[in-house]
Amino acid sequence: MELLKGRPTEAEAKGRLPREMRTYDFLDKLGIEYMRTDHEAAGTMEVCDRIDAVLGVIICKNLFLCNRQKTQFYLLMMPGDKKFKTKELSAQINSARLSFADAEDMVKYLDIEPGSVSVMGLMNDKDHAVQLLIDEDVLAAEDVGCHPCVNTSSLKMKTADVLNKFLPATGHDYVKVHLVGED
């Protein structure tokens, strides 16, 4: 793995999924600078640790959640090293019985497959069906790491660019949450 600036070259772009290339197009159109590394699908923590080391940032844990009735959908960005507790989050957003949303809903709303969940998927949520939740520790970090809608590449960009350029361009806002994540 190596750290690369910006989008894949034309030769590197061959065989990549359209959803990944749309992500680079969107970021470039907004003038958001990003670093990228290409890698095998991150199926183990060891692979994730190597990706983090190359990027110089911890990739966010991104969880796609819904309420029991499947009428509210949430994308939670939190530090990868925090534990997720539904009860802790449910109380903050006044939503009973949060659970992980189905893979079909992930594709429907974010055009993302399981294992590739990322804030970048909000560019595909034209109906604004998904509410973004961001842990305060992610907001406090200078940089954020995420996938470009596929799990075979990872990006590093300024948190301020995600908040002040990317989200407004998608028409999404966020709710700040406080997750303790301890037992």
Buried (B, 14 or more C-beta within 10 A) or exposed (E): BEEBEEBBEEEEEEEBBEBBBBBBEBBEEBEBEBBBBBBEEBEEEEBBBBBBEBBEBBBBBBBBBBBEEEEBBBBBBBBBEBEBBBEBBBEEBEBEEBEBBEEEBBBBBBBBBEBBBBBBBBBBBEEEEBBBBBBEBBBEBEBBBBBBBBBBBBBBBBBEBBBEBBBEBBEBEBEEBEBEBEE
